[in-house]
């Protein structure tokens, strides 16, 4: 279709002649659409060993692999978050909190390369996730 | 012009009084518009992933593709190694020139400029409560050639909601973009950007790393020379693991909360 849609320009700019950079919104371009927002929490009830484990999964409801974003925080009510993947280095131990999406779930992962310094037992880790309706593949 | 524009609230919020973070679309704010997107495979060091030719470095993000999984990039992977990510210039999205590389993935290049300051616009900072959610409301616009009445959400330009209240669609609203240079020296860190939103927002940090003599921008997390940036209810900070060469940063703060 040659001509359709909505566009809104910045204040003071003529919407009929504005360049794309001067448009607040235009249906010419799609937008990332956050379809699902949630938090996944996991309590370490023992010190995790060396290797990788899946801490949990959440179904996203799409029949394709969606794009997503995810942030990580420690403690039941985090006051500080970091965008994943997050690497934690304590002494000789490197831990990685990460996540991925397949065509069913968002999957929350934890990996550790050594267990020389006890740290995670008793801690709650939290993943704040945003699933986009837009594809990730 | 005193009063003009368009605003759409998230489902159940009063559009006349709700907080900025409860808006879906607001013509006083900057939104992320997808300029181009696509998948790539077999892209090795230094190869061009996509050409945008915008004439400036735009905001972008990349998901790595591994078997049937998509992962956020840049990343350290489960083997604890740094994985290099495509970086963006004023013309191209280009694979890193060295290091471990994910050769396949999916990218989004947005229309908004990355390395240009954007001052925050705050209209209503006070959180309100979500009222009754109705089954069908709002506005939506489909991509060209799709019937807006039947199109899947991924084939919509935007939508103010879906019929299932628990799966409401929302858009990224940019709160601010702050750019600057980080100097070399004994202790130039952390770089702190104050937002004072009173809640913890989504934040993307980009670096043009002098460390690698790179003229291109990377979206960073725990990676290479930096620790994962922290975000709290008043500020976001980035720290370096060791003294870097001079480079540039751009911090994009969204109004969307992480908590």
Interface residues (C-beta under 8 A of the other chain):
Chain A: X1 X4 X5 X6 X8 X11 X12 X20 X21 X23 X24 X25 X26 X27 X29 X30 X31 X32 X33 X34 X35 X36 X37 X39 X52 X61 X62 X64 X65 X66 X67 X68 X69 X70 X71 X72 X73 X78 X79 X80 X81 X82 X83 X84 X85 X86 X87 X94 X96 X98 X99 X100 X101 X102 X103 X107 X109 X111 X113 X128 X130 X133 X134 X135 X136 X137
Chain B: X1 X4 X5 X6 X25 X27 X28 X29 X30 X31 X32 X33 X34 X35 X37 X39 X61 X63 X65 X66 X68 X69 X70 X71 X72 X75 X76 X77 X78 X80 X106 X108 X111 X113 X141 X143 X144 X145 X152 X153 X154 X156 X157 X158 X159 X162 X166 X167 X168 X169 X170 X171 X172 X200 X202 X203 X204 X205 X221 X222 X227 X228 X229 X230 X231 X232 X233 X256 X258 X259
